[in-house]
Amino acid sequence: MSSRTSQQVSYIIIDFDKVWRFVPMTRPGKEMVKWILFSTFPYFFKKLAVYQNWKTARVFAENNSEIWSKKFWKRIIHHHYNLNFYQKNTAPNDKRNIEKIAIVLHVFYLDVFLEIIDLLKNSDFQNFKLFITTPEFLKEEINTILKAGSFQHSIFILDNRGRDVLPFLKILQYVFDEGYELILKIHTKRSNHLKKRDLWKDDLFNKIIGKDCIGKVIQTFNHHQEIGMIGPLGHILPMALYYGGNAQKVLLLSLEMGLKKEQLQNLHFTAGTMFYARKEALIPVLNLGLTDQDFEPENNQLDGTLAHALERAITSSLLVSGLKLADTSSTPENVSCRFDKNYKFTL
């Protein structure tokens, strides 16, 4: 693995998630426990990887909130908070509207692929092309399924290394070369280690490719040129709470994209790595030039890989572009972004 994404010091790795799973506390509550323990007794924990990740993740916390402000206490008390950034149409009259999109779809589970195809068939918007990445062993079955439909598509045979993230980065330039300015990234998600895996998958798909979703999202992008990325409602999380084993890698990737530490305060990301994004919002992460050698071999890892770090760092690419993040509840009339502090689909 590349030195730019690996830690230079080895720390003791203990899977605290096995303990947290049985602790009836919210995620903010668990982070408060960490803060008390790690701040009070740093000497006892400094050799642990979980402490080092927590320490690095302080970069992503919002440190400039006014403690006496209403906004500050709303964020402390509630499990989610909503930022309404925009109040009116900002589209310039001479801006050419987006009329087509590229759907970049990584397929590893064929049954989930069939679910996605059914949702796309029932979508209110049909002017899209599928760019499918998949391992060799699924190629024939995918071709058979697509021949039964009428979707424009291209298939790229790629290994499952880097999960859905590396294949996405590998073909992104091909998508841009075909003239697509807006990309929808989805994949055949199946988190086999979670009891709520189907609920998680179904909610993500309904929010991002449900019947009336795609057309509304495109209209929102057309009316608000400052939006660079739209993620599924209820799946946008604060990095300061949901860093897992990835804080150091996210920081290094963000710095390599040209950001400074202070720009990473209050960083948020779309859990599940499914989103709509403008071309300009993805160029910085594409310019990292990541290759197979940067990604760990697949070994059913649950966290801490470069793919997990990029799930969080893609919104750093959004920051570099100077564009904003929104969620799928947005409309041309009212754009919003809700951040969830206590994500019900994971620990």
N, C-alpha and C positions, 0 to 999 in steps of 0.2 A: 504493500500500500504506500502511496505517496507520502513523503514526510510532511507535506503541507497540511494534511488532514489527520495525522497521527500524533498522539501525545508522545513527548520526548521522555517523560518520566513514567515508570510503571507504578501504579497504585493498587492496593488491595481491592478486589472486586467482590462485593457481597450483594446478593439479590434481595434488597429490602422490600421489593414489591410483594414477595411472598408473605411478608409480615403485614404490610399496609393493606393487603387484600382483606384481612380480617379485622381491621380497625374501623369502627363506624364513625368516620370523620369525613368532612368535605376536603377537597384538594387544598383550598386555602388554609384550612385547619392543620392539615398535615405539614404544609410548608411553614406554618407558624411554629410547629413543634421542632422542625429542623432548624429554623432560625434561632430559637431559644437554645437548643443544645449546641449547635455549631458555633454560635457567637459566644456562648458562655465557656465552653470547654474545647476550644479549637485544637489544643495540643493532643487531646485524646483521639481526635478524628482525622487529623491532617494526612494520615497515610491511606485513608480510604478514598476510593474513586468517587463515591457518592458525595463526599465532602468537597472534593475538588470541583465537581460539576456544580454543586450548589454555590460555591464561591464564585466560579466563573459566571454563573447565571445571574448574579447581582447586576451585571452589565445590562441585562435586559429589563430590569425592574424600572418602574416609573418613579424616579427620585425627585422630581421637581413639582409634585402635587402640593397644593396649599392645604395644610392639615385642617384649616378652619373652613374650607370651602364645602359647599353642598355636594359637589361632584366627588370629592375625595371620600366622603362618608357613604355616599350611594354605592361607590365601588367596593368599600369595605363590607357593607351590610348585605348587598344583593349578590346573587349567584351569577348574574350577567349584567352587562351595561351596554348601552347603545349609543354610538356616536353618530349624530346626524350632521354630516359635513356639508351637505349641499341643499340649497333651497330653491334653486331655479335652473332652468335650461341654460347650459353654457356652450352649446354647440355653435361654432361659427357658421354663418350662412354658406360659405364657400367650401365647407368640409364635406368630402365625399362620404356618404354613408356606407357602413359595412352591410353587404348584401349576401355574403357567403361566409361560412366558417369551416375550419379544418377540425375534425375530431380525431385526436391522437389517442388510440386505444391499445393498451397492452393487454394481451390475452394469455392467461396461464391456466385458468379454470374454464372449461368449455361450457358447463352448465350456467355459469354466471354470464358468459358471453351471450348466450341465448336470451337471458333476461334483458341484457342491455339492448340487443337487437329488437326485441319486442317493444321496449320503451321508445326507441328511436322511430320505429314504424308508426307509433301513435303520436309522435311529436307534432306540434303545431307548425314546426319549421322544418323544411326538407331540403333546403339548398345548402347541403354540406357534403364533404367528402371524408370518408374514413381512411385514416392512415394507421394500419394495424401492425403492431410489432408482436412477434410470437416466436417461440421455439419451433424448430423444424418438425417435431413430432405432431404438432397440431395443424400444420399447414393444410393438409388435404381436407380435414373436417371443416376448417374455417372456410375454405374455398367452396365446399359443397353448400354450406349454410348461406353464403353470400350470393351464390348463383341463383338461389331460390328467391332472392329479393331484387331490388333495383338500385341499391346504393352504389354510388361511385366509390371506388376503393383502390388502395395500393397496399400490398402486404410486404413487410420486411422481416426476414428471418434473422432473429437475434436471440442470443442466449438469455436466460433469466438472471444473469449476473447484474447486480445493481437494481434488482426487483423491477418495478415499472419506471424508475427514474432514469437510469442510464440509457435504456432503449429510447425513451422520450428525447433525451438530449442528443442522441446519435442521429435521429431523423429530423430534428427540428429545422435544420438548414434546408433540407429537401422541401419541407412544408412551406417555408418562406419563399423558396425559389419558384414555387408554383403560384405565388401571388397572394397567399393567405395572410391577412393582417390580424385575424382573431382566431385563437386556438382554444378548443375545449380539451382538457386533459382528463381522461378517465381510465380506469383499469378494472380488471375482474377481481375486485377486492374480496378476500376471504381471510379473516383473522381467526385462524383455527384455535388459537390459545384463549380466546375470549368466549364467555357464555353468551354474550349478546351479539355474536358476529353477524347473524342474519338481520337483526334489528338495525345494527350499525350500517351494514351494506344497503339495506332497503331505504333507510332514511337519507343516506347520501345520494342514492340514485334518484329518489323522488324529488329531492331538493334541486338537483343539478340537471336532470334530463327528464323530469316529469312532463306531463302532457302540454302544459302551457308555459313551460319554463324557458326554453331556448329563445323563442321569439321575443319574450319580455326582456331577457338579458341583452339581446342584440339592440333592441330599442333603447335600453338604458345606456349602453356604451355609445350609441349614436348621439344621444342627447347630452352626454357628460364626457367631454374629452379628457377630463382630469382623472377619470377612473382607468386604472391599468389592469386591475384584477378583480374578479367577483368570485367569492367562495360560497359554499352551501351554508345557508342559515343554520345556526346552532353548532357549527363545526369550526368556528374561528376562535382560536385559543391564544391566551397570553403566553409567550415564550418563558416568562419569568416563573410560571407555575408548571408548565409542561415541557421542561427541557430534557427530562429523563437522563440518559447517559450521553447526551449530545451537545452540551453547552460549549465545550472547548472547540469542537469541530465547527459548530455554527459560527462561533466567533471568528475562527481562522478563515472560513469561507467568506464571511462578510467583509473582513478586512481586506482580503484579496480582491474582492469586487470594488474596493476603493472607498468603503465606508470608514468612518471613525467611530470609536467606541460610544461617544456621546449620541451618535445618530441611532444607536440600537436600543436606546431606552424605549420601553413600551412596544417592543417588537411583537407582532402577532403573526400567526400562520394558520393555514387551512389544514386541519387534521384529515388524514386520508389521502392527501395529495391529489385531490380532484378540484379543478377550478377552470374558469375562463380567464384568458389573459391576452392582452394586446402583444403584438410582436415586440414593441419597444420595452415592455416590462420583462421580457425573457432574455433579451440580448446580453445583459450583464452576466447572468448565470451561464449562458451558452459560451461566453467569452472566457470562462474559466478553463476551457479546453480539457475537461475531465475525460479520462480514458478508462478502459477495463482495468488497467494496472492500479488505478486509484481506488477501486472498489474491492471489498472483501469477497472471497468465494462464498457462494450461497451455502449456509449451514443452519437454516431455520432460526436465525437470530431474531430475537424479539425487540431489540433496541441497540443503540450504540453504533450502528453501521453508518457508512457515508450516505446511504440511501435515506436513513432516518434523519440524518443531519440536514440533507438537502430538502426534505419535506418541510423543514423549518426555515431553511435559508433562502428558499425561493422568494419569500417576501422581502428579503434583503435586496434581491435583484430589483424588486418593485421600488424600494427606497432609492436605489441608485438612479433609476429612470425618472424620479421625481413625480411618479404617479401615485394614485391612492387605491386603497383596498375597500371593497364594499361586499355586501352579502346578497343572496338571491331573493330576499324580500324587497329589494330595491325596485323602483319603477322610474320611468322618466320624470315623474312629478316629485318623487321623494326618494332620495338615495340614502341608505343607512348601512351601518355595519355593527352588528351585535357581537360582542366578545363574551364567551362563556367561561366562567371561572371554575365551575364544577361540572366537568364534562361527564355526562351520564353513561357514555359508551365505553369508557376505560376506567382505570383505578382513580 
